[in-house]
Amino acid sequence: MPKKILIVEDEANIRELLRLYLEREGYTVLEAENGVEGIKKWKSDKPDMLLLDVMMPGMNGFDVCKSIREKGRRIPVVFLSAKGDIVDKSIGFKAGGDDYVVKPFSSEELLLRIEAHLRRHKANLAYAK
């Protein structure tokens, strides 16, 4: 069964490019355009992994991650952000993120990171649901 990845990204063109690339690689892709919608889809669709944009209107990616972690979920979370300084990365990791990828990024590198996190979290994925 293909792994489900939820992309929470407010920029439609980035969401679409990620969806096309990940679907081509055999993943099932879910999409949300903001943090509130992302949490709703996380609860209802139970993805195996989250790709979270950091800067979104309303609820940012850090807050989405914190909310999920407060519920005890160990789902892999990768932040995607144009903000690449150490302060922002530190906030992301302290919020419970597993990785932080700076935009623009290589789709090949992102795929390698996704595969590594899914492999490492294999035992936790059943609990994450």
C-alpha positions in Angstrom: 0.0 0.0 0.0 1.5 3.4 -1.0 2.4 5.8 1.8 0.3 8.9 2.2 2.0 12.3 2.4 0.1 15.4 3.4 1.5 18.6 1.9 0.4 21.7 3.8 1.5 24.7 1.7 -0.3 27.9 0.9 1.3 28.4 -2.5 -0.7 26.4 -5.0 2.1 26.1 -7.6 4.5 24.6 -5.0 1.8 22.2 -3.8 1.1 21.1 -7.3 4.7 20.5 -8.2 5.3 18.5 -5.0 2.1 16.5 -5.6 3.1 15.6 -9.2 6.6 14.6 -8.2 5.5 12.5 -5.2 2.7 10.8 -7.2 5.2 9.9 -9.9 7.3 8.3 -7.2 4.3 6.2 -6.1 3.1 8.1 -3.0 -0.6 9.0 -2.3 -0.7 12.8 -1.9 -3.1 14.8 0.2 -3.1 18.6 0.1 -4.1 21.5 2.4 -3.6 25.1 1.8 -3.3 26.3 5.4 -2.5 25.1 8.9 -6.1 24.7 10.1 -7.1 22.7 7.0 -3.8 20.7 7.4 -4.8 19.6 11.0 -8.3 18.6 9.9 -6.9 16.5 7.1 -4.3 15.0 9.4 -7.0 13.9 11.8 -9.4 12.6 9.1 -7.1 11.1 6.5 -4.3 9.8 8.8 -1.2 10.4 6.5 2.1 8.7 7.0 4.1 11.9 6.8 3.7 15.7 6.7 5.4 18.3 4.5 4.8 21.6 6.2 5.4 25.1 4.9 6.5 27.4 7.6 5.1 30.7 6.6 1.4 30.4 6.0 -1.4 32.8 6.9 -3.2 32.1 10.1 -1.6 29.0 11.6 2.0 28.6 10.6 3.8 25.3 10.1 5.5 25.4 13.5 2.1 25.7 15.3 0.7 22.9 13.2 3.6 20.7 14.3 3.3 21.7 17.9 -0.4 20.9 17.9 0.2 17.4 16.5 3.1 16.7 18.9 1.0 17.8 21.9 -1.4 14.9 21.0 1.5 12.5 21.2 1.8 11.7 17.5 5.1 10.5 16.1 4.4 11.1 12.5 7.4 12.3 10.5 7.3 16.1 9.9 9.5 17.9 7.4 9.4 21.7 7.3 9.7 23.4 3.9 10.7 27.1 4.2 12.4 30.0 2.4 13.8 31.0 5.8 17.1 29.2 6.2 18.8 30.8 9.1 19.7 28.9 12.3 17.1 30.7 14.4 14.2 29.5 12.2 15.6 26.0 12.0 16.0 25.9 15.7 12.3 26.9 16.2 11.3 24.1 13.7 13.2 21.4 15.5 12.1 22.6 18.9 8.5 22.5 17.6 9.0 18.8 17.0 10.0 18.7 13.4 12.2 15.9 12.1 13.8 17.8 9.2 14.0 21.3 7.8 14.5 21.8 4.0 15.2 25.3 2.6 13.4 26.5 -0.5 14.4 26.3 -3.3 15.3 22.6 -2.9 16.2 19.7 -5.1 13.3 17.3 -5.6 15.8 14.4 -5.6 17.2 15.5 -2.2 13.6 16.0 -0.8 12.7 12.5 -1.9 15.8 11.0 -0.3 14.9 12.7 3.0 11.3 11.6 2.8 12.4 8.0 2.2 14.8 8.1 5.1 12.2 9.5 7.5 9.6 6.9 6.5 12.2 4.2 6.9 13.2 5.4 10.4 9.7 6.0 11.6 8.3 2.7 10.2 7.6 1.3 13.8 5.9 4.6 14.7 3.6 4.9 11.7 0.9 2.6 13.0 0.9 4.6 16.3 0.8 7.9 14.3 -2.6 7.0 13.0 
